[in-house]
């Protein structure tokens, strides 16, 4: 059985601006982790998301400008629990806002780490919203804290 993290958020930004913020390294660094490396603008690119000494890598799996960004976590290049998982960000609109539907699927178990990551992803989606609407996100290491280390 596979588990997933699933969030949706509405933003006051164009689908094109959302897409740029999900694919350009400089923009990714402004809402997820400030130490973001690599490239996310072409299928096959590799993105590196650094959290101190830890790095989570993703291969860009699919891109549809203004509509979809999809990544896959390769084996042996990040957290064991994330190996083979996929992140899909689907962009859609109505007459009031642009929606970002976030899914992180392929988890092997619904563990404490899964629950932790679900909450962290929610805070990073709020960081993304703040970046798009207010011009400043809260990327790691300055993200919203959800527990005490």
C-alpha positions, 0 to 999 in steps of 0.5 A: 500500500502506498501513502501520500501527502496531499495539500491545496492552496489558493494564491493571488498570482498568475499560473505563469508566475507560480510555474516560475516559482516552482521551476527556477532554482533562485525562486525555489530557494525563496520558499523551500530551502535557501540552499537550492542547487541544480536546475528544474527548468527541463525534464531530466534536470536534477534539483538539490535541496540542502538542509544543512549537511543533508541533501534531498535530490529530485529528478524533474519528471514532467513539466507543463508550463503554467499547469504541472511540475513533477519530480521523482526522488531517485534511490540513494540520493536523499532520505530513505523514506523518500526514495522513489516518491514523487512530488506533483504540483498541479496548477489550475485557476478559477476567476478568483485565484490560482490553485496549487495542488501538492501531492507527495506520493509513493510513501511506503508507510504512514510513519511519524516521519510521514506525518512530520513531512506532511506538516512541514510541506504544509508550512512550505506551501504557506511559505510559497503563498507568502512569496507569491503574494507578499514577495517574501517566503520562509524557506529553511533554515528560517521556516516555521518551526513545528516541533522542538529539536 
